[in-house]
Amino acid sequence: MKLRLGTRGSRLALIQCAIAADALARLGAEIENCPIKTSGDRLHDVALGDFGGKALFVKEIEDALLAGRVDVGVHSLKDMPATVPAGLDLVAFPRREDPRDVLVTRAGGGLDELATGAVVGSSSLRRRVLLLVRRPDLRVEPIRGNVETRLAKLASGLYDAIVVARAGLVRLGIAPAHAVALSVDEFLPAAGQGVIGLEARADDAATVALLKRLDDPKTRAEAEAERAFLRRLGAGCHTPVASYARLEDGRLSLAGLVADPDAATVLRGSVEGPGTAAEALGCELADDLIAKGARALIGGGPPR
């Protein structure tokens, strides 16, 4: 069986694609990698929120899937909108990598050691809010580019620190000299952070069946809870949102956050229940935060 894998062309995306390709090859598939330049890659000097948000990193890949030019889309799950287009399905979530964010500094130390007014690079509204909650004195400035580019900008002195995903560092094999992992309890990750999502056409039965053999049940339960939270909220790319689920001994705990971009209002909540109720738990947590006023922060959201 031959499979064409659609992926972004960045080094990290190609490594993630290679992870999926190796696993599929072990199942007997013949693999062709098909790098696709997305709108997010072309708009490398602008704020993503002004041009459609993270969905810009997946649209062209999904278009290629729907057109039959590729058979599988390989995505960073945190870059995917909470819903997928009709005709497509997120079939498999291989085992999750470390979901934590990492603070990388030029001088060493953690958040508490940064000087007053230090400049921290991050284009993520979620990271901006969490940084300002902990250190309101910091200057959080936008930064774009792949992980290597961001580290180079840090080294050049443009920033005193940056925040990146640990999963990306691990997959790239990069170990910065001054890197501190941030606790998921305080620094809630983005939904799906550390997860590779494998997407296929829903009616491609042979591909779907093969991809399902790569699905990790623990990762799936966590990802489904986090994404159900996003869907229920209906938050767009201009709203800081975080959700993180943990499945242990059959019990799933889910924490979530909604805030305004300046961290003046931050709503948090958590729920717990059976791992088999992942989607219901995501909806329950979203409803809890909506009852606390989340709709005012996300501009109303879609009707339920």
N, C-alpha and C positions, 0 to 999 in steps of 0.2 A: 504494500500500500504506500503510495507516494503522497506526502503532505507538504504543502507550501505554507510556511509560517510567515505571517506579516508582523513586522516589528518596527519600532522607531530605529533610527540609525546611530544613536549615541552609543558610546562604548558600553555603558551600563545596560542599555536596552539589548544590545547584541549579546552581552553576557547572560542576561536573563533568558533570552531566546535560546542560547546554547544550552542552558540548563534544561529547558523544555525539550529541545531537540535531542539531547543525549538520552533523556528518559524515554522519549518516543522511539528512538532508534533501538533501544534495548528491548522494546516491545515488537520490533520487526519492521518499523516504518522506514521508508526512504524519505529523507528530509531535504527540502530546499528552503533556505532562508531568503526572505524577500524584504529587505529594508525599505521603508516607506517614509518619506519626509512629511511630517505633519505641519499643520499651521502653527502649532506651538513652537516647533523647531525654527520655522522661518521668522516668527515674530520674537526674536531673541532679545530685543532691546526695549520691549514695551511691557506694561503691566498686563498680565493675563486676564485679570478681572475686567479690563476694559474691552476685551476682544473675545469673550466667551468662556473664560476660565480654563480649568484643567481639561475640559472636554476637547479642547484644541489638540491635545496629545493623542486622542483616540479616533477622532472623526474619520480621517482618511483611511485608517486601518479598517474601520467598520464598513466604510464605503466599498473598499476592496473586497471584503468578505461578502457583502451583499451582491456585488457584481460577479463573484466567482473567480476573482483574480488570485485570491489566496484562500486557504482552507481553514486556517487557524489564526486568530489574533492573539499575540502575546503582549500583555499589558502589565504595567504597575497598577495594581488594583486601586491604589489611592488616587490615581489620575482619572478614574472612570466615574462618570455621572452615576447617580443612584439607580437609574433605569437604563436598560439597553434597548436599542431599536427593535421594532417588531421583526421577527424572522431570525433574530440572533439569540444566543443563550450563553451565559457564563457557565461552561460545562465543568471546569475543574479548577481547584485551588490546591496546588502542591503545598507541601509543608511550609509554614510561615517562617521567615527569617526574623531576627530580633526586631521588634517594632519600635524600639525607643528612638527618640531624637538624641543627637549628640551636639554638645557645645564644643566648638573648636576655637581656641584662642591663640593669639600670637605670643602672649607673655606667660601662659600657663595659668593654672587655677580654674575654679568653677565660676558660677554666676556671682557668688558673694565676693569673689576677688576682683571682679571687673571694677575699674575706676568709675567714679561718678561721671555720668555723661558719656560713657563709652559707647562707641558706634558698633552695633550688632547688625550683620547683614542677614536679612530674610525677607522674601517676597510672600511668605505664607501669612495670611491674616491670623490663622490659628496660632502660629508661633509668636507673632507680634503680641497678641493678647496675653499669652502665657508668660512671655518675657516681662511685659509691663506690669502684670499682676505681681510678679515676684520682685521686680526692680523698676519702679515707675520712673526712675531717673535716667534710664538708658535711652539712647537714640537708636530706634530700630529703623534701618534704612533698606530700601529694596535692593535685591541682588538677583541677577539672572545668570544663566549659563549652567553647564553641566557641573558635576561635583569637582572635577579637576580645575575647571575655570574658576569656581568659587574659592577653592583653596589658594589658587594663584593670586586672586584679588586680595584675599586675607594676607598672604605673605608680602604683598606689595605695599601694605600699609593703608589700604583704602578702608579697612575695617579693623576693629579691635578683636572681633569675634564673629563667627558665623554659626548657624544652626543647620545641620543636615541630618538626614536619616541614617541611622546606624546600618540598616540593611544594605544601603548603597555602598557604604564604606567596606562592609564585609565582602560583598559580591565583587567589588573592584579590587579587593586585596590591598586597600589603602589603610594605613595605621598612622594618622597624624600624631606628631609628638605631643601636642597639648590638646587632648580630646577627653571630655567627661560625658559619660552617658547620663541622661536626665531621667529621673524616676517617672514611670508611666502614671503613678498615682497623682503626682503634681503636674506633670507635663503630658497631658493626655495626647496620644498620637492621633493622626488623621485616620479616618475609617479606611481599613484595608492596608494600612502601612505595613510594609514587609511582606505583602502577599503578591504573588504572581497570579494573574487571572488569565485563564485560557478560554477564549471565546470562539464559537463556531456557529455555522448556520444550523438552526434548530431542526431542519429537515434532512440534514446530512447524517443519516443514522450510523454509518460506518465510522465516520470521524468522531461523532459524539461518543460512541461505545468505546473507542480506543482512548479518548481523552479522559473518560470517567475512571479509567484504571489508574490515573495519576492523581485523583482527587484524595485529599487528606481530610478525613471526617472532622477532626478537631479544628483544623483551619477553616473548613466550610462553615461549621456552626458559628465560629467567631465572626467570620466575614459576613455571613447572612444577618446576624444580629446588628452589626455595625451599619450595614447598608440599609437595613429596614428602618433603623433610626433616622438616617438621612432622608429616605423616601418619605417617611411620615411627616417629617418637619417641612420638607419642600424648600429647604434653604438653597439659595443661589451662591454664586461665586463671590458675592460681596459680603457674605456673612461668615464670621469665624465660627466654625463648628468642629467638634472633635467627638470621637466615640471609640471606645476600646473594650473588647470583650475577652474574657478568659474562661476557658472550659477546663474544669478540673474535677475528676471523679464524678462525671456525669452532671455536674452543676455548672451553669453558665452565669457569670456575673458580668454586667455591662454598665460602664460609666459613660456619661455624656456631658457635653458642654455646648452652650450657645452664648454668644457675647456680641457686643457691639465693637466695631474696629478699634475704638480708643480704650477699651477695657473699663469703661465707666460702669457698665452693667455686665455681670458674668453670672449666668445661670448654670448650675451643676445639678446632676442627679445620678442615681444609680438604681439598678434593679437586679434581682437574682431569681433564677428558676431552673427548671430542667433543661438540659442541653438540647432536647428535642423540640423546644419551644423558642428557638432562636429568633425567628421573625416576629413572633408575638411579643417577645421581650423587648425587641427594638421599638416596636410600635408603642408599647406600654411606657417606655422611658420617654419617647418623644411626646406622648400625650401629657406626661407629668410636667415636662418643661414648657409645653404649650400652656398648661394651666397656670404656670408661674409667670407667664408673660412673654414667651419666646416669639409669638407671632409679631409682636411689636418690633422685635429685633430683626426679623427676617422679611419684613414688609408684607405680612399677611399670608404668604405661601399659597399653595393651591387648595381648593376646597377638598374636604375629606368625604 
